[in-house]
C-alpha cells in the first residue's frame, strides 16, 4: 500500500507543509511536551534545522522524496523532524553488534512518538495520513526488533544525503548571485548589495524556523491545556460519586495534579509570550534592513540606470547586463519582502488563535474551568497581557512591510525600450514596458493589460501631484496602444512590446511667448493593474517615458533634436516634469555634443571642432568661463544641425588670407531641379568626399553626359549650373560658371556664415521656408529619410 501510493503521499506532505506549517511538531506525552517546550523557550534558535532547509528548497525536497526507502519513509522524517535531528546518531556504530540495545531503545522511542502522533490526528483531514502512520509503525516494529542496526544505517545515510544536497544547492545559489553581480560597477556597490541580500536571506530563514518553533510551542500548550481539561472532567465525575475514602483520595490526587498542570500552563504561557515578543523584534530589525536595502536598489541603483538610459539618447553606451542585474536584485528583494510579510501574517494568526492578555493564567483557568470546553472558547478565555512597556507591534510591522511591497512593485514598472524622443505624427513607433518583479511575485498568473497614452508636460505634473483625473486625460490619440504582458520562462522577464503604435492626433498647448512647437514636450504614459497573492493585493501602477517632441514635418527635426538633447543632458533626478536649467557651462554642453557626435560618426569632436563651435557662440571670448543659454543653443543652426562639423576647421588653424565658409544645405526641392552628383561636379571648391576620396571617383558615374543634353528631335537642352556668389567663389569657378545674365543679388541663409548656392536665374536659398512661421499642424510634402542613393536615383530619373 505504501509503495503504491508513495508519490501521492509526498504530495500530501507538501500540502500539509503549506497549510499547517507545523513541520517540526512532535506529540509526546504530557510530561515530555512540558519538558520540550520549557527547553526550547530557554534558548533562542540560532540556526535553521536541516529539515527546514530541505522544505524551503523544492529541488532538494523532490530529490530526497525519491531517496527515502520504505524502511525509513518521508512521513516519519516529516513528523519527527525535530526529534530525529536531536539524536546523536554518530554515537551508534551500525557495524558493531554491541550497539544493538542502544539502537533498539532509540528506534522504539521513535515508533512510540509516531504512535502518539497518529493517535492525536482526530481530524478527518488527516484520516489517510493517520492510517499510513499506523501501518508504518506495525511494519517497522518488526525491523527494529530483528535488525535495528540496519535501520540506523539507513537513517544516517538519508541524513547525510540531505546535508549533501543542501550544501550543493546553497553553493549553486551563491555562485549564481555572484555571477549576476559581476561587472555591475567598480565601486563595490554590487558586492555590498549581494552580501546584504545573502544576510537577509539567512535571517529570513532563521525567523521562519523560529515561527515553526513558536507554532510548535503554542500547539503543545494547547495539548497541555487539554490534559488539564481531562483532569477536571475526572474531578467532576468523582464529585458525583458517593462519598468514600477512595473518592476523597482520588479527588485529592487529581486536584494536586490539576494545580500542578495549571501552574505549568501559566509558565508556558509566559514563555510563549516571550517567544512572540522576541520574534516580533527580529521582524522589526529585518524590516529596517529591508528598507535600507530597498532604498539602495530603488532610489540609487534603479534611478542611476534610468538616468543612464536617458543619457543613452545622447549617445551614452549602456552596460548590456545592467538591467538584468537590477532585475535579479529586485526579485531577491521582492522574495524577501514577501516571505517576511507572510511570516508576520502567520504570527498574527497565531496570536489571534491564542490571544494572551493577563498575567495569572492558572487562576483564570481554574475560575473558568466549567466554561472552557472547545478551542474557540479557549481563544477567548486565555488572555495574558504584555509586560509593562511592551506592545503588540505586529500590526504596524504588517502595514510597514506591505508598504514596502507596494513601493517595490510600482517602482519596478519601467520603460525598458523608450519610444523615439522625436516623434513624428502618423509615423509608427515602438516601446517596451517591463515589470522587474513580475516573475517572483507570479504576476504573470493573471496577465496584466498595459495601456499607452500621450500626455502633455502639465498633465505629467498633475499626475505626480496624485491627481487621479490626469490618468484619463490625453493630449492625442495613439493607435495600437494596448497590450498584454507576457512572461518569458527562459529569462524570467515579464514585459509587453508595443511594436506598431502610431500617433494619429496631437493636441498642443497654447504657445508661451516665442516658444516654438519644437520646444513643447510630451511623454507616453503607460498604465496597468497588477494583482499579487491571488488577488490579495491589487496595485494600480503607471510609468512615464522620457520626454518626446512631436513634429509634423521633417524640417522641424533639427530643432526638436536640440530640445531632446538639452533635456537628456541636463535633466536632474526627481525633477518636476520636464524642468531643465536655462543655462549651463560650456564644458558641460561640449561633452554632450562630443558624445552625440561620436554616437553618429564613431569619432568624437576634436579640440579644433569644439573651438570652432565655441567661436560661433562666444566670438573671441574665452569659452572656459562662459555659460550657454538654451536660447543660444536652440537658435544657432550651426550647432543644432551639426552639419558643418564634418569638414570644418577652426579659424585659428587657417592662414591670415583664408576664410572658412559653410555651404548652405540642399533641400529635396533643390535636387528635383538638379541632381546631387551634378551639383557636386559644378562646384570646383568641393574636391574630396570625407576623408580623402576624390569626388569624381565616387560620383563620376552619375554625372550627366553631354549627349543627354540633346533631345531626340534635335533640340539642345539648356544646361543648369550650380554657382557660388562672386565674393565666395574661387577664380576658376567664376571663369567657368559666369553667364552674362547672372543676377547680382545674393540671398543668404539664416545661419551666419552660410553661403547660398545659386542656379542660373534662381537663388536656392530663397526657396527655404522658415518652419517657425508655419502653423503647428501644417504638413509640407517631403522626401522622408533622404539618402545619397535616393538623391542620385532622382537625378537619373529626371532625364528618362
DODOLUM-397003 format. One record per residue (C-alpha): residue in one letter; x, y, z. Coordinates in steps of 0.1 Angstrom, whole numbers, plus 5000, padded with zeros to 4 digits. Last residue first. Layout:
BEGIN
AXYZ;...
***
This chain:
BEGIN
X514455944314;X516456254322;X514756334355;X515155974365;X518855984368;X519056264393;X516256114413;X518355794416;X521256004428;X519156154455;X517855814466;X521355674467;X522655964487;X519855924513;X516756124520;X514955994551;X511556114541;X511056314509;X508756604516;X505156734511;X504657004537;X502456944567;X501057234587;X499557144621;X501657384641;X501157664616;X504457754599;X506558064608;X509057864629;X509457634599;X511257904580;X510857824543;X513957794520;X513357874484;X515258204486;X518258004495;X518257854460;X518758184443;X517458114407;X518358274374;X521458054368;X521557814397;X522557964431;X524257824462;X523858014495;X526858064517;X526458004554;X528458234576;X525658334599;X522858084597;X519658244583;X520858164548;X521958444525;X520458564492;X522758724466;X521758994442;X524059034411;X521958814390;X523758614362;X522758754328;X526158734311;X526958384325;X529758314350;X530457944355;X533857874342;X535558204349;X533858244383;X534657894394;X538257914384;X538658234402;X537558094435;X533858164445;X532958344477;X532858714466;X531258624433;X528358424448;X528758044443;X527457854413;X525457544404;X525057504366;X521857444345;X522357334309;X519857434283;X518557144262;X519557134225;X516857054201;X517356774176;X514056594180;X515756314200;X516956554227;X520556674231;X521556744267;X522056364274;X524956354250;X526856594272;X526956334300;X525156394333;X527456284361;X526355974380;X529455764370;X531656034383;X530156044419;X532655854439;X535855864419;X534956214406;X534656334442;X538156224450;X538256024482;X540156174511;X538156184544;X535556284536;X534556324499;X537156534483;X537356834459;X534357064466;X535757414457;X535257324420;X531557334425;X529757214393;X530656844399;X528956844434;X525856994418;X526056734390;X526156444415;X523356594437;X520856624408;X519456954395;X515957084398;X514456804418;X517656804439;X516957164450;X513457064460;X514856804484;X516857074501;X520557154499;X522457264530;X524057614528;X527857574523;X529757694553;X532657934548;X536157924562;X538458204555;X542058224542;X544458524539;X545558514576;X546258144574;X543857894589;X544257684621;X542957974643;X539757994622;X538757644633;X538257374608;X535057234593;X534856914574;X532156714592;X531256994616;X529057194592;X526156964595;X526056984633;X522357074628;X521957234662;X525357384664;X525457564631;X521757634635;X522257864664;X518757934677;X518457644700;X521957674716;X521758044722;X518258024735;X519157744759;X521857964773;X525557874772;X527757994801;X531258114796;X534358074817;X536057804796;X534857974764;X537458254764;X535858534744;X536658584707;X533158514695;X531158354722;X528658114704;X530158064669;X533658084684;X532657804708;X531657584678;X535057644662;X536857574695;X534957244697;X535957134662;X539657234668;X539657044701;X538456744681;X534956614681;X534556234687;X534655954662;X532155674656;X530155904634;X526655914649;X527455814685;X530656014684;X528656334675;X526256284704;X529156224729;X531056534716;X527956744718;X527256634753;X530856704765;X530757044748;X527557124766;X529157054800;X532257254791;X530157554780;X528657574814;X524857564815;X521857794810;X518057764812;X518257464836;X515857184828;X512257124841;X510256854825;X508356744845;X509256844881;X512756694888;X513356384908;X516756314891;X518056614872;X517756684835;X520756844819;X521856624790;X518656444781;X516756774782;X519356964761;X519556674735;X515756654733;X515257024726;X518157014701;X516556714684;X513256904681;X515257194665;X516756964639;X513556764633;X511357054624;X512257054587;X511056684587;X507456794592;X504756724617;X506856704648;X506156584684;X508856634710;X509256344735;X510156344771;X511356014786;X508655764791;X506355784821;X505255504845;X502055374859;X500855124885;X497555054902;X498354764926;X496054494938;X496854284969;X495053964979;X494253904943;X495853554945;X499053684961;X499653984939;X497354154914;X498754414890;X496954694872;X498454894843;X499355234829;X501955354805;X502155734799;X504055854769;X505656194772;X505156544758;X507556844755;X506957164736;X510257314723;X509657214687;X506357394687;X508357714691;X508357934723;X508258304714;X505758384741;X504058084755;X502057904729;X498757744740;X499057374745;X499157124716;X496756854709;X498256574688;X496456324666;X497356004648;X500455894668;X501055534657;X501955234678;X503254924659;X505554724680;X504354774716;X506354514735;X505054394767;X507154264796;X507553994823;X511153864822;X512253544838;X514953474813;X513853144798;X510253154810;X509453464792;X506253614807;X503953824785;X502354154794;X499154214774;X498954514750;X497254844744;X498155144723;X497655014688;X496755364676;X497655664696;X495355964700;X496456304714;X496956514745;X495356274770;X493456284803;X492255964819;X495255934843;X495056304849;X491856264869;X493856084896;X495656404907;X498556244926;X500756554923;X502956344900;X500056314877;X499456694877;X503056744866;X502656494838;X499456674827;X501357004825;X504056844803;X501556694780;X500156344778;X500356064753;X498655734761;X499755374765;X497755094780;X499054784797;X497054474804;X498154234831;X498453854828;X496953684858;X499553414865;X502053664851;X502053854885;X503753544900;X505553764926;X508953634916;X508353664878;X506754014878;X509554174899;X511254374872;X508054474855;X508754564818;X507554814792;X508754804756;X508355084730;X507755114693;X507055374667;X504955424635;X504855764619;X501555954617;X502956244637;X506656244640;X508156164674;X511556304683;X512156114715;X511655784699;X509855544723;X512055414751;X512855044754;X512854924790;X510155154803;X509755064839;X507354904864;X510054844892;X508955144912;X505255034915;X506054684927;X508754794952;X506655074966;X503754834972;X505954574988;X507554825011;X504054955021;X503054595029;X506154575050;X505154875070;X501554785075;X502454435087;X505054575110;X502454815125;X500054525131;X502954315146;X503954575171;X502054425201;X503154645229;X505754615257;X506454885283;X504954675311;X504754315301;X502154215276;X498854075289;X497753715292;X494453615275;X493253255278;X489453265278;X488653385243;X490953165223;X490052875247;X486352925239;X487152865202;X489252565212;X486252405230;X485252325266;X486352615288;X483252725307;X483552485337;X487252555343;X486652935342;X488053015377;X490752755374;X491852875340;X491953235352;X493953145382;X496452945362;X496653215335;X497653485361;X499253765340;X496553865315;X496553945278;X497553645255;X495353585224;X495553225212;X494153195177;X494553565171;X498153545182;X498853255159;X497253455131;X499553745137;X502553515135;X501253385102;X500853745089;X504353835100;X505753525083;X503953605051;X505253965052;X508753825058;X508453595028;X507053875005;X509754125015;X512553865010;X511153754976;X510754104964;X514254194974;X515653894955;X513553994925;X514754354927;X518354244929;X517954004900;X516154264880;X518954514886;X521454264874;X519454204842;X519254584838;X522954624840;X523754334816;X524354534784;X526154824801;X525055144785;X526855334757;X526055714760;X524955864727;X522656144736;X519655914740;X521955694760;X521955984785;X518255894792;X519155534798;X522055644821;X519555844842;X517155544843;X520055324855;X521055574881;X517455584894;X517555204896;X520855204915;X520155484939;X516555524950;X515455164940;X518454944950;X519855154979;X516455244992;X515354884990;X518354775010;X517755035037;X514054935040;X514954575041;X517354635069;X514654805089;X512254525081;X514754265094;X515154455127;X511354475132;X510954105122;X513554015149;X511654225174;X508454045166;X510253715171;X511453825206;X507953935215;X506353615204;X508853395221;X508353595254;X504553535251;X505153165248;X507353175278;X504653355297;X502153095285;X504452805295;X504752945330;X500952975334;X500452635319;X502952485344;X501052635373;X497752495358;X499352155354;X500452155390;X497052265403;X495451995383;X497751725396;X497051835432;X493351835424;X493551495409;X495451345439;X493051505464;X489951385444;X491351035442;X491951015480;X488551155488;X486850915464;X488750625478;X487750725514;X484150745504;X481450995494;X479150865468;X480050955432;X479051285415;X482151465427;X484251195411;X482951285376;X483751645381;X487351555392;X487751335362;X486551615339;X489051855355;X491851605348;X490751595312;X490551965309;X494052005323;X495351745297;X493751965270;X495652255284;X498852055277;X497652005242;X497052375238;X500552455251;X502052195227;X500252375199;X501652705210;X505152565214;X505152415179;X503752735165;X506552925181;X509152675169;X507752705134;X508053085137;X511653045149;X512452845118;X510953105096;X512853365116;X516053175108;X515253155071;X514553535070;X517853595087;X519753385062;X518053565033;X518753895049;X522453825051;X522553695015;X520754005003;X523154225023;X526154055008;X524854094973;X524154464979;X527654524991;X529154334962;X527154544937;X528154864955;X531854774953;X532755094934;X533654924900;X530154854890;X527854584876;X530654374861;X529954064881;X526754094901;X524853814883;X527853584886;X527953634924;X524253554927;X524753244907;X527653124927;X525753174960;X522752984947;X524952694935;X526752674968;X523452674987;X522052394965;X525252184968;X525252225006;X521652135008;X522151824986;X525051705008;X523151765041;X520151575028;X522351285017;X523951265051;X520551255068;X519450975045;X522650765051;X522350805088;X518750685088;X519550385066;X522450285088;X520250305119;X517750085101;X520449825095;X521549845131;X517949775143;X517749425127;X515249195143;X513349405169;X513549735149;X512649555117;X509549405132;X508349735146;X508949905113;X505849745096;X503549795125;X504650165129;X504350225092;X500750095091;X499850335119;X501450625101;X499650535069;X496250525086;X496850865102;X497851015069;X494550895053;X492551045082;X494351375084;X491551605071;X489051395091;X490551555122;X491451325151;X495251305144;X496351285180;X496650905178;X498950925147;X501351155165;X501350935196;X502050625175;X504950815157;X506350905191;X506350545201;X508050445169;X510950685176;X511250565212;X511550205198;X514250335175;X516350475203;X516050175225;X516649935197;X519850125187;X521150125222;X520549755226;X522149675192;X525349875199;X527349575208;X526649435174;X529249675159;X528749775122;X525950025130;X528250225153;X525950445173;X527550765185;X527050925151;X523350905155;X523351165183;X519651235183;X518451595181;X517951585144;X515451305146;X513551465174;X513051785154;X512051615122;X509651375138;X506551435116;X508451485083;X511151225088;X508550975097;X506451055067;X509551055045;X509850685048;X512650505067;X512250135059;X510350215027;X513450395014;X513950775013;X515750874981;X513050964957;X511551224981;X515051344987;X515351474951;X512051644953;X512851814986;X516251934973;X514652084942;X511952254962;X514352424986;X512452555016;X511552205028;X515052075028;X516352375046;X513652325073;X514751965076;X518252075084;X517152305111;X517952675108;X520552805132;X520453045161;X517252925179;X517053105212;X517552915244;X515252885274;X512052865255;X513052545237;X513852375270;X510552455286;X508652355255;X510352015254;X509951955292;X506252025290;X505751815260;X507651525276;X505551555307;X502251555287;X503151265265;X504751325232;X503551475200;X506151605176;X506051935158;X508752015133;X506552065103;X503852265119;X503552505089;X499852395088;X498752465052;X501952475032;X503552185050;X500351975048;X500152025011;X503851925006;X503251615027;X500151525007;X502251554975;X504751324991;X502051064998;X500851074962;X504350974951;X504450684975;X500950554969;X501950214955;X504950184978;X502850245009;X500050005000;
***
